[in-house]
Amino acid sequence: MKEVYLIILSLIGFAVSFYIYYTKSYHKKMFCVIGEDCDAVVKSRYGKTFGMENTIPGMLYYALIFFYAAAAILNRNIFKGTTIYYLIVIASIGSVAFSIYLIIVQAFVLKKWCEYCIVSSIASLLILLLMTL
């Protein structure tokens, strides 16, 4: 059952990352439900790391989780105790750490919030929790 939750969370995370990537790439205004200025957050200088849009490794991470969970559904023992499992846990820790950094930037540097970024951060945290259960 854990794998089903991983798939759902990875799809949510991927969709959010893709939406941000799409709006930035095509210079569209983001639709923010809670009324904050999401554009100011994602189009700030913190929207890129080492010259790369943050959404690109985000989409790759969520795709990795999706394929990991799908493979685990097909064969429950495929990744038990393997290097692949531990690498995915390390990637999940990195994702959560980077999400915490970006939330701190939103709270204390930009003083603006992006609800999509928060949803992605929550998805990353829940994925990590599921991976370590």
NUKEFI-911023 format. One line per 3 residues: number of its first residue (from 1); their letters; for each residue x, y, z of N, C-alpha, C. Coordinates in nm, 4 decimals. Layout:
% residues N
NUM) A) X,Y,Z,X,Y,Z,X,Y,Z ~ ...
This chain:
% residues 133
1) MKE) 0.0824,-0.1201,0.0000,0.0000,0.0000,0.0000,0.0866,0.1261,0.0000 ~ 0.2036,0.1160,0.0634,0.2954,0.2294,0.0685,0.3315,0.2772,-0.0713 ~ 0.3484,0.1841,-0.1629,0.3866,0.2185,-0.2995,0.2795,0.3003,-0.3703
4) VYL) 0.1535,0.2725,-0.3410,0.0433,0.3490,-0.4009,0.0510,0.4944,-0.3547 ~ 0.0780,0.5139,-0.2273,0.0932,0.6511,-0.1751,0.2136,0.7209,-0.2379 ~ 0.3206,0.6459,-0.2582,0.4382,0.7043,-0.3239,0.4047,0.7488,-0.4660
7) IIL) 0.3281,0.6671,-0.5363,0.2885,0.7038,-0.6725,0.2026,0.8300,-0.6712 ~ 0.1058,0.8356,-0.5803,0.0184,0.9533,-0.5719,0.1000,1.0780,-0.5399 ~ 0.1875,1.0694,-0.4414,0.2698,1.1851,-0.4031,0.3651,1.2251,-0.5146
10) SLI) 0.4214,1.1269,-0.5848,0.5128,1.1602,-0.6941,0.4384,1.2283,-0.8085 ~ 0.3164,1.1857,-0.8348,0.2371,1.2510,-0.9396,0.2007,1.3940,-0.9006 ~ 0.1666,1.4141,-0.7752,0.1371,1.5496,-0.7264,0.2610,1.6369,-0.7386
13) GFA) 0.3732,1.5873,-0.6889,0.4981,1.6632,-0.6942,0.5399,1.6940,-0.8372 ~ 0.5275,1.5960,-0.9256,0.5644,1.6169,-1.0655,0.4733,1.7215,-1.1291 ~ 0.3433,1.7109,-1.1029,0.2471,1.8060,-1.1610,0.2767,1.9484,-1.1159
16) VSF) 0.3063,1.9655,-0.9889,0.3379,2.0981,-0.9350,0.4665,2.1513,-0.9990 ~ 0.5698,2.0685,-1.0034,0.6967,2.1097,-1.0628,0.6792,2.1440,-1.2105 ~ 0.6020,2.0623,-1.2812,0.5800,2.0885,-1.4231,0.5023,2.2186,-1.4435
19) YIY) 0.4022,2.2425,-1.3595,0.3240,2.3661,-1.3715,0.4141,2.4885,-1.3535 ~ 0.4995,2.4857,-1.2537,0.5916,2.5975,-1.2316,0.6862,2.6121,-1.3511 ~ 0.7410,2.5001,-1.3969,0.8311,2.5025,-1.5128,0.7599,2.5603,-1.6356
22) YTK) 0.6382,2.5147,-1.6610,0.5618,2.5601,-1.7766,0.5348,2.7109,-1.7699 ~ 0.4885,2.7579,-1.6551,0.4561,2.9009,-1.6447,0.5808,2.9877,-1.6586 ~ 0.6918,2.9413,-1.6056,0.8163,3.0174,-1.6193,0.8670,3.0145,-1.7636
25) SYH) 0.8613,2.8992,-1.8260,0.9141,2.8846,-1.9614,0.8350,2.9648,-2.0641 ~ 0.7044,2.9727,-2.0442,0.6186,3.0412,-2.1406,0.5708,3.1777,-2.0906 ~ 0.6357,3.2267,-1.9859,0.6086,3.3605,-1.9313,0.4606,3.3817,-1.9008
28) KKM) 0.4007,3.2807,-1.8395,0.2607,3.2877,-1.7983,0.2553,3.3304,-1.6524 ~ 0.1468,3.3944,-1.6156,0.1266,3.4305,-1.4749,0.0709,3.3085,-1.4028 ~ 0.1283,3.2805,-1.2875,0.0819,3.1662,-1.2096,-0.0491,3.1999,-1.1404
31) FCV) -0.1370,3.1019,-1.1338,-0.2619,3.1160,-1.0619,-0.2392,3.0694,-0.9194 ~ -0.2553,3.1603,-0.8250,-0.2323,3.1275,-0.6844,-0.3651,3.1299,-0.6087 ~ -0.3998,3.0186,-0.5510,-0.5278,3.0023,-0.4834,-0.5370,3.0886,-0.3583
34) IGE) -0.4307,3.0941,-0.2795,-0.4387,3.1671,-0.1522,-0.4032,3.3143,-0.1664 ~ -0.3840,3.3600,-0.2888,-0.3656,3.5020,-0.3118,-0.2249,3.5547,-0.2974 ~ -0.1295,3.4699,-0.2679,0.0088,3.5156,-0.2579,0.0661,3.5352,-0.3977
37) DCD) 0.1812,3.5960,-0.4054,0.2446,3.6221,-0.5339,0.3450,3.5117,-0.5652 ~ 0.2952,3.4021,-0.6196,0.3808,3.2877,-0.6526,0.4878,3.3255,-0.7544 ~ 0.4510,3.4116,-0.8483,0.5465,3.4528,-0.9514,0.6704,3.5175,-0.8900
40) AVV) 0.6495,3.5995,-0.7885,0.7630,3.6680,-0.7253,0.8587,3.5670,-0.6624 ~ 0.8047,3.4566,-0.6140,0.8887,3.3549,-0.5506,0.9623,3.2725,-0.6568 ~ 0.8886,3.2156,-0.7517,0.9521,3.1238,-0.8470,1.0386,3.1968,-0.9500
43) KSR) 1.0111,3.3231,-0.9724,1.0916,3.3989,-1.0678,1.2016,3.4801,-1.0002 ~ 1.2158,3.4599,-0.8705,1.3252,3.5258,-0.7986,1.4564,3.4557,-0.8331 ~ 1.5656,3.5109,-0.7852,1.6954,3.4489,-0.8142,1.7096,3.3133,-0.7462
46) YGK) 1.6213,3.2826,-0.6524,1.6250,3.1536,-0.5849,1.5504,3.0452,-0.6631 ~ 1.4916,3.0808,-0.7762,1.4223,2.9845,-0.8616,1.5188,2.8979,-0.9414 ~ 1.6467,2.9336,-0.9376,1.7505,2.8551,-1.0052,1.8612,2.8247,-0.9051
49) TFG) 1.9228,2.7098,-0.9239,2.0376,2.6718,-0.8433,2.1455,2.6245,-0.9398 ~ 2.2630,2.6825,-0.9284,2.3740,2.6531,-1.0191,2.3320,2.6717,-1.1650 ~ 2.2484,2.7740,-1.1900,2.2050,2.8061,-1.3247,2.0931,2.7201,-1.3805
52) MEN) 2.0438,2.6247,-1.3028,1.9389,2.5344,-1.3494,1.8091,2.5628,-1.2743 ~ 1.6993,2.5626,-1.3489,1.5688,2.5791,-1.2860,1.5500,2.4708,-1.1792 ~ 1.5030,2.5098,-1.0621,1.4803,2.4131,-0.9539,1.3784,2.3065,-0.9927
55) TIP) 1.2903,2.3411,-1.0844,1.1855,2.2467,-1.1231,1.2388,2.1261,-1.2001 ~ 1.3503,2.1405,-1.2687,1.4025,2.0296,-1.3497,1.4485,1.9129,-1.2621 ~ 1.5370,1.9360,-1.1632,1.5693,1.8220,-1.0757,1.4475,1.7764,-0.9948
58) GML) 1.3548,1.8687,-0.9682,1.2317,1.8303,-0.8981,1.1512,1.7303,-0.9792 ~ 1.1326,1.7595,-1.1074,1.0578,1.6670,-1.1931,1.1308,1.5337,-1.2058 ~ 1.2634,1.5379,-1.2172,1.3404,1.4135,-1.2254,1.3270,1.3313,-1.0971
61) YYA) 1.3297,1.3989,-0.9833,1.3148,1.3305,-0.8542,1.1786,1.2619,-0.8452 ~ 1.0731,1.3355,-0.8780,0.9391,1.2778,-0.8679,0.9199,1.1640,-0.9690 ~ 0.9801,1.1751,-1.0870,0.9738,1.0658,-1.1852,1.0465,0.9426,-1.1306
64) LIF) 1.1614,0.9641,-1.0670,1.2365,0.8537,-1.0048,1.1510,0.7820,-0.9003 ~ 1.0858,0.8585,-0.8150,1.0004,0.7991,-0.7109,0.8856,0.7215,-0.7748 ~ 0.8260,0.7790,-0.8787,0.7153,0.7115,-0.9478,0.7604,0.5754,-1.0011
67) FYA) 0.8726,0.5723,-1.0729,0.9195,0.4468,-1.1321,0.9659,0.3475,-1.0257 ~ 1.0241,0.3976,-0.9187,1.0626,0.3106,-0.8075,0.9386,0.2421,-0.7491 ~ 0.8355,0.3228,-0.7207,0.7134,0.2686,-0.6596,0.6414,0.1727,-0.7552
70) AAA) 0.6370,0.2079,-0.8835,0.5715,0.1202,-0.9812,0.6442,-0.0142,-0.9901 ~ 0.7756,-0.0109,-0.9913,0.8527,-0.1355,-0.9950,0.8316,-0.2156,-0.8676 ~ 0.8225,-0.1479,-0.7550,0.8015,-0.2164,-0.6272,0.6629,-0.2803,-0.6205
73) ILN) 0.5651,-0.2205,-0.6868,0.4318,-0.2818,-0.6910,0.4367,-0.4113,-0.7721 ~ 0.5120,-0.4096,-0.8810,0.5213,-0.5283,-0.9659,0.5972,-0.6419,-0.8989 ~ 0.6963,-0.6073,-0.8168,0.7751,-0.7076,-0.7460,0.8141,-0.6494,-0.6104
76) RNI) 0.7430,-0.6857,-0.5075,0.7605,-0.6264,-0.3741,0.9038,-0.6367,-0.3211 ~ 0.9773,-0.7368,-0.3597,1.1110,-0.7576,-0.3047,1.2230,-0.7063,-0.3943 ~ 1.1886,-0.6361,-0.4998,1.2887,-0.5971,-0.5990,1.3979,-0.5063,-0.5416
79) FKG) 1.3624,-0.4172,-0.4518,1.4599,-0.3202,-0.4022,1.4941,-0.3379,-0.2545 ~ 1.4420,-0.4386,-0.1897,1.4649,-0.4549,-0.0460,1.6133,-0.4714,-0.0160 ~ 1.6668,-0.3773,0.0627,1.8044,-0.3861,0.1065,1.9086,-0.3647,-0.0017
82) TTI) 1.8701,-0.3072,-0.1138,1.9660,-0.2873,-0.2222,2.0214,-0.1451,-0.2200 ~ 2.1273,-0.1279,-0.2952,2.1890,0.0038,-0.3092,2.0909,0.1035,-0.3684 ~ 2.0064,0.0587,-0.4610,1.9082,0.1474,-0.5239,1.8149,0.2071,-0.4189
85) YYL) 1.7669,0.1232,-0.3284,1.6784,0.1725,-0.2219,1.7493,0.2809,-0.1405 ~ 1.8721,0.2564,-0.1016,1.9448,0.3534,-0.0187,1.9756,0.4820,-0.0957 ~ 2.0021,0.4705,-0.2246,2.0244,0.5904,-0.3061,1.8967,0.6737,-0.3170
88) IVI) 1.7830,0.6075,-0.3262,1.6560,0.6801,-0.3325,1.6257,0.7463,-0.1990 ~ 1.6570,0.6808,-0.0895,1.6393,0.7431,0.0417,1.7302,0.8652,0.0540 ~ 1.8530,0.8541,0.0086,1.9456,0.9685,0.0119,1.8927,1.0822,-0.0760
91) ASI) 1.8396,1.0486,-0.1941,1.7803,1.1515,-0.2807,1.6608,1.2176,-0.2113 ~ 1.5837,1.1400,-0.1382,1.4685,1.1941,-0.0657,1.5130,1.2867,0.0468 ~ 1.6198,1.2502,0.1157,1.6748,1.3368,0.2202,1.7230,1.4676,0.1578
94) GSV) 1.7910,1.4586,0.0439,1.8364,1.5781,-0.0258,1.7203,1.6657,-0.0696 ~ 1.6144,1.6046,-0.1182,1.4963,1.6789,-0.1616,1.4324,1.7538,-0.0445 ~ 1.4208,1.6864,0.0679,1.3624,1.7506,0.1867,1.4534,1.8621,0.2373
97) AFS) 1.5820,1.8386,0.2392,1.6763,1.9420,0.2848,1.6682,2.0658,0.1959 ~ 1.6634,2.0451,0.0645,1.6533,2.1585,-0.0273,1.5190,2.2290,-0.0123 ~ 1.4136,2.1519,0.0116,1.2808,2.2112,0.0347,1.2804,2.2979,0.1597
100) IYL) 1.3461,2.2516,0.2651,1.3549,2.3313,0.3883,1.4289,2.4613,0.3610 ~ 1.5379,2.4525,0.2859,1.6124,2.5724,0.2489,1.5220,2.6712,0.1746 ~ 1.4456,2.6221,0.0776,1.3591,2.7105,-0.0007,1.2453,2.7690,0.0833
103) IIV) 1.1952,2.6942,0.1783,1.0914,2.7480,0.2676,1.1505,2.8582,0.3549 ~ 1.2733,2.8385,0.4021,1.3401,2.9427,0.4816,1.3602,3.0681,0.3969 ~ 1.3978,3.0504,0.2714,1.4134,3.1653,0.1808,1.2803,3.2385,0.1653
106) QAF) 1.1727,3.1638,0.1467,1.0416,3.2280,0.1330,1.0038,3.3050,0.2590 ~ 1.0288,3.2445,0.3731,0.9863,3.3050,0.4989,1.0708,3.4254,0.5402 ~ 1.2009,3.4152,0.5253,1.2880,3.5168,0.5837,1.3579,3.6086,0.4836
109) VLK) 1.3726,3.5646,0.3598,1.4405,3.6477,0.2600,1.3368,3.7171,0.1712 ~ 1.2547,3.6387,0.1050,1.1564,3.6958,0.0136,1.0336,3.7503,0.0861 ~ 1.0017,3.6874,0.1987,0.8819,3.7225,0.2766,0.7565,3.7147,0.1908
112) KWC) 0.7563,3.6172,0.1012,0.6427,3.5861,0.0140,0.6330,3.4347,0.0059 ~ 0.5129,3.3884,-0.0222,0.4900,3.2453,-0.0241,0.4407,3.1977,-0.1597 ~ 0.4859,3.0811,-0.1972,0.4374,3.0123,-0.3172,0.3725,2.8831,-0.2704
115) EYC) 0.2431,2.8756,-0.2851,0.1718,2.7573,-0.2371,0.2131,2.6305,-0.3119 ~ 0.2509,2.6445,-0.4375,0.2960,2.5283,-0.5135,0.4275,2.4751,-0.4575 ~ 0.5137,2.5657,-0.4190,0.6413,2.5262,-0.3584,0.6173,2.4539,-0.2263
118) IVS) 0.5206,2.5001,-0.1508,0.4884,2.4379,-0.0226,0.4307,2.2983,-0.0454 ~ 0.3421,2.2837,-0.1445,0.2865,2.1519,-0.1763,0.3987,2.0561,-0.2165 ~ 0.4920,2.1031,-0.2971,0.6047,2.0196,-0.3372,0.6885,1.9797,-0.2161
121) SIA) 0.7099,2.0727,-0.1252,0.7875,2.0432,-0.0038,0.7177,1.9385,0.0820 ~ 0.5867,1.9510,0.0960,0.5101,1.8534,0.1745,0.5153,1.7171,0.1075 ~ 0.5024,1.7139,-0.0255,0.5107,1.5863,-0.0979,0.6474,1.5211,-0.0751
124) SLL) 0.7540,1.6006,-0.0818,0.8889,1.5463,-0.0586,0.9032,1.4899,0.0820 ~ 0.8516,1.5631,0.1801,0.8600,1.5163,0.3187,0.7818,1.3860,0.3376 ~ 0.6618,1.3795,0.2830,0.5818,1.2586,0.2979,0.6452,1.1408,0.2249
127) ILL) 0.7068,1.1666,0.1105,0.7787,1.0592,0.0393,0.8917,1.0065,0.1260 ~ 0.9687,1.0962,0.1862,1.0781,1.0523,0.2732,1.0243,0.9686,0.3896 ~ 0.9176,1.0148,0.4514,0.8598,0.9397,0.5624,0.8144,0.8002,0.5174
130) LMT) 0.7495,0.7928,0.4020,0.7067,0.6624,0.3512,0.8252,0.5731,0.3167 ~ 0.9294,0.6317,0.2617,1.0478,0.5534,0.2237,1.1163,0.4923,0.3453 ~ 1.1085,0.5599,0.4578,1.1816,0.5122,0.5761,1.0945,0.4307,0.6713
133) L) 0.9693,0.4100,0.6368,0.8824,0.3263,0.7223,0.9088,0.1802,0.6990
